[in-house]
Amino acid sequence: MQHKELVPGIEIHGLTLFLREENTVIFADLHLGYEEELNARGFLVPRFQYGMIVEYLREILSSIRVSRVIINGDLKHEFGRISDQEWNEVLNFLDFLSDYSREIVLIKGNHDTIIGPIAGKKGVKVLPHYFFKKRKIYITHGHKIPSDKDFKSSKVLVIAHDHPALALREEIRSEKIKCFLKGNWNGKILIQIPSLNFITEGTDITQGIMLSPFMSRNLDEFEIYGVENDRIFYFGRLRDME
């Protein structure tokens, strides 16, 4: 699988981010259990996503040695309950990750209001953020802006939340590909990672409708790295896509 360095020691590996010095892989926004909600709303969607995610990550985690996996929010989908599908898939998924990593950390996302009971069964930490002091890398889901001392001293921010994707248009056809964004946020390097969700393509960054308060600004200077079929494509800055 192709990889690309965004800043020294921080690399794109498929739809995940690899911190080489910290031996850590980061991914986000899986929304396990989403099919059950869609079925309840009358959409007959087969439950295929879990298997795709596991096989996708198996390829990545088999190719790089990691000691820590960080899920940067929204591991499950339902806000106010834990569905049967979420119980089964999340528990199995944590078992799967434990085969490849000594430590699993779950950053609490906006969809993770009731994640504690599942995480507790597997001894997984649920944290509001994770901070690597040596290189001052701060990882948070991105649905709100923190104010703690680690955040204030950080130099690199890693967020998720928006499921960023780039719409490529040709005449009347349009196709979205998931993408990473890299730019400046108040003097810090900000990296937004795409969703590891195969049901939805994501949010078109060219439309300027981003939910994260980190992204409620002019993003013209942000750089775009698209990921499609295990290949990485550099598209330049967002302003170049207009």
C-alpha positions as CSV (number, residue, x, y, z in Angstrom):
1,M,0.0,0.0,0.0
2,Q,1.3,3.4,-0.9
3,H,2.3,5.9,1.8
4,K,3.2,9.6,1.8
5,E,4.9,11.8,4.4
6,L,2.9,14.9,5.4
7,V,5.4,16.3,7.9
8,P,8.5,14.6,9.1
9,G,7.6,11.3,10.8
10,I,3.9,11.6,10.1
11,E,2.7,9.5,7.1
12,I,-0.5,8.7,5.2
13,H,-1.0,4.9,5.0
14,G,-4.2,4.4,3.1
15,L,-7.0,6.0,5.1
16,T,-4.9,5.9,8.3
17,L,-2.2,8.2,9.7
18,F,1.1,6.6,10.9
19,L,3.3,8.4,13.5
20,R,6.6,6.7,12.9
21,E,8.5,7.7,15.9
22,E,5.5,6.9,18.2
23,N,4.7,3.6,16.5
24,T,1.1,4.7,16.4
25,V,-1.6,4.3,13.8
26,I,-4.6,6.7,13.9
27,F,-7.9,6.4,12.1
28,A,-11.5,7.6,12.7
29,D,-15.2,7.8,12.0
30,L,-15.9,4.1,11.4
31,H,-19.6,4.5,12.5
32,L,-20.0,0.7,13.2
33,G,-23.7,-0.2,13.4
34,Y,-24.7,2.3,10.7
35,E,-26.4,-0.3,8.6
36,E,-28.8,-1.3,11.5
37,E,-30.0,2.3,11.7
38,L,-30.4,2.5,7.9
39,N,-32.4,-0.7,8.0
40,A,-34.7,0.6,10.8
41,R,-35.3,3.7,8.6
42,G,-36.4,1.5,5.7
43,F,-33.2,1.4,3.7
44,L,-32.3,-2.2,2.8
45,V,-28.5,-1.9,3.1
46,P,-26.6,-5.2,3.7
47,R,-24.2,-5.4,6.6
48,F,-21.0,-5.4,4.7
49,Q,-18.9,-2.6,6.2
50,Y,-17.4,-4.4,9.2
51,G,-15.7,-7.0,7.1
52,M,-14.4,-4.4,4.7
53,I,-12.9,-2.4,7.5
54,V,-11.2,-5.4,9.1
55,E,-9.6,-6.5,5.9
56,Y,-8.5,-3.0,5.0
57,L,-6.8,-2.5,8.4
58,R,-5.4,-6.0,8.3
59,E,-3.4,-5.1,5.2
60,I,-2.0,-1.9,6.8
61,L,-1.3,-3.4,10.3
62,S,0.4,-6.4,8.7
63,S,2.8,-4.1,6.8
64,I,3.9,-1.8,9.6
65,R,4.8,-2.6,13.2
66,V,2.8,-0.6,15.7
67,S,2.6,-0.5,19.5
68,R,-0.5,1.7,19.7
69,V,-3.7,2.2,17.8
70,I,-5.8,5.4,18.3
71,I,-9.4,5.5,17.1
72,N,-10.0,9.3,16.8
73,G,-13.7,9.3,17.5
74,D,-17.0,7.9,16.3
75,L,-16.2,4.2,16.5
76,K,-20.0,3.5,16.8
77,H,-22.9,5.3,15.1
78,E,-25.9,5.5,17.4
79,F,-26.0,8.6,19.7
80,G,-28.4,7.5,22.5
81,R,-28.0,3.7,22.8
82,I,-25.9,0.7,21.9
83,S,-27.5,-1.3,19.2
84,D,-27.1,-5.1,18.9
85,Q,-24.9,-4.6,15.8
86,E,-22.7,-2.2,17.7
87,W,-22.2,-4.5,20.6
88,N,-21.2,-7.4,18.4
89,E,-19.0,-5.4,15.9
90,V,-17.3,-3.1,18.4
91,L,-16.3,-6.0,20.7
92,N,-15.0,-8.1,17.8
93,F,-13.2,-5.1,16.4
94,L,-11.3,-4.4,19.6
95,D,-10.3,-8.1,19.7
96,F,-9.1,-7.8,16.2
97,L,-6.9,-4.7,17.0
98,S,-5.5,-6.4,20.1
99,D,-3.8,-8.9,17.8
100,Y,-1.7,-6.1,16.2
101,S,-1.2,-3.6,19.0
102,R,-0.3,-3.6,22.7
103,E,-2.4,-0.5,23.4
104,I,-5.8,0.7,22.0
105,V,-7.0,4.2,22.8
106,L,-10.4,5.5,21.9
107,I,-10.8,9.3,21.6
108,K,-14.4,10.2,22.4
109,G,-16.3,11.6,19.4
110,N,-19.7,13.2,19.2
111,H,-21.3,9.8,18.3
112,D,-19.6,8.1,21.3
113,T,-21.9,9.4,24.0
114,I,-22.5,5.8,25.2
115,I,-19.2,4.0,24.5
116,G,-18.0,3.3,28.0
117,P,-19.8,0.0,28.6
118,I,-18.3,-1.6,25.4
119,A,-14.8,-0.2,25.9
120,G,-14.8,-1.2,29.6
121,K,-15.4,-4.9,28.6
122,K,-12.1,-4.9,26.8
123,G,-10.1,-2.6,29.1
124,V,-9.8,0.1,26.4
125,K,-9.1,3.7,27.5
126,V,-11.7,6.3,26.5
127,L,-10.1,9.8,26.5
128,P,-11.1,13.3,25.4
129,H,-7.7,13.6,23.6
130,Y,-4.2,12.1,23.4
131,F,-1.0,14.1,23.6
132,F,2.5,13.1,22.6
133,K,4.6,15.5,24.7
134,K,8.0,15.0,22.9
135,R,6.8,16.1,19.5
136,K,3.7,18.0,20.9
137,I,1.2,16.1,18.7
138,Y,-2.4,16.5,20.0
139,I,-5.1,14.2,18.8
140,T,-8.8,15.1,19.2
141,H,-11.9,14.2,17.3
142,G,-12.6,17.8,16.2
143,H,-16.2,18.4,17.1
144,K,-15.2,21.1,19.6
145,I,-12.1,23.1,20.3
146,P,-10.3,22.1,23.6
147,S,-8.8,24.6,26.1
148,D,-6.5,22.3,28.2
149,K,-2.8,23.0,28.6
150,D,-1.7,20.1,26.3
151,F,-3.7,21.7,23.5
152,K,-2.3,25.1,24.1
153,S,1.3,23.8,24.0
154,S,0.7,21.6,21.0
155,K,2.4,22.1,17.6
156,V,0.6,19.5,15.5
157,L,-3.2,18.8,15.7
158,V,-4.8,15.7,14.3
159,I,-8.6,15.9,13.9
160,A,-11.4,14.0,12.1
161,H,-15.2,14.6,12.3
162,D,-15.9,16.1,8.9
163,H,-15.3,12.9,6.8
164,P,-13.4,15.1,4.2
165,A,-13.7,14.1,0.5
166,L,-12.9,15.8,-2.7
167,A,-15.5,15.8,-5.5
168,L,-13.9,15.5,-8.9
169,R,-16.2,16.8,-11.6
170,E,-16.1,16.2,-15.4
171,E,-19.0,17.7,-17.2
172,I,-22.2,16.2,-15.6
173,R,-20.3,13.4,-13.8
174,S,-18.9,13.8,-10.2
175,E,-17.0,11.3,-8.1
176,K,-15.8,11.8,-4.6
177,I,-12.6,10.4,-3.1
178,K,-11.7,10.5,0.6
179,C,-8.9,12.9,1.4
180,F,-6.5,14.2,4.1
181,L,-6.3,18.0,4.6
182,K,-3.2,19.8,5.9
183,G,-3.0,23.4,6.8
184,N,-2.3,26.1,9.4
185,W,-4.5,26.6,12.4
186,N,-3.4,29.5,14.7
187,G,0.2,28.8,14.1
188,K,-0.2,25.0,14.5
189,I,0.0,22.3,11.8
190,L,-3.5,20.9,11.4
191,I,-4.1,17.5,9.8
192,Q,-7.7,16.4,9.2
193,I,-8.1,12.7,8.4
194,P,-10.9,11.0,6.3
195,S,-13.4,8.5,7.6
196,L,-12.7,4.8,7.6
197,N,-16.3,4.2,6.6
198,F,-17.2,2.5,3.4
199,I,-21.0,3.3,3.3
200,T,-20.7,7.0,2.7
201,E,-18.1,8.8,0.5
202,G,-17.8,11.8,2.8
203,T,-18.3,15.6,2.8
204,D,-17.2,17.5,-0.3
205,I,-14.6,20.0,0.9
206,T,-15.1,22.2,-2.2
207,Q,-18.6,23.1,-1.0
208,G,-17.3,24.9,2.2
209,I,-19.8,23.2,4.5
210,M,-17.6,21.8,7.3
211,L,-18.9,20.9,10.7
212,S,-15.8,21.1,12.8
213,P,-15.1,24.5,14.4
214,F,-11.5,24.0,13.5
215,M,-12.5,24.2,9.9
216,S,-14.9,27.2,10.1
217,R,-12.4,29.5,8.3
218,N,-11.0,30.1,4.9
219,L,-9.4,26.8,3.9
220,D,-8.0,28.0,0.5
221,E,-4.4,27.3,1.6
222,F,-5.1,23.8,2.9
223,E,-3.4,21.1,1.0
224,I,-5.3,18.0,-0.3
225,Y,-4.1,14.4,-0.4
226,G,-6.7,12.1,-1.9
227,V,-6.7,8.3,-1.3
228,E,-8.2,6.0,-3.9
229,N,-7.6,2.3,-4.5
230,D,-4.6,2.4,-2.1
231,R,-3.0,5.2,-4.1
232,I,-2.3,8.7,-2.8
233,F,-2.8,11.7,-5.0
234,Y,-1.6,15.2,-4.2
235,F,-4.1,17.8,-5.5
236,G,-2.3,21.0,-4.3
237,R,-4.2,23.6,-2.3
238,L,-8.0,23.9,-2.1
239,R,-7.9,27.2,-3.9
240,D,-6.5,25.4,-6.9
241,M,-9.6,23.2,-7.2
242,E,-12.0,26.1,-7.9
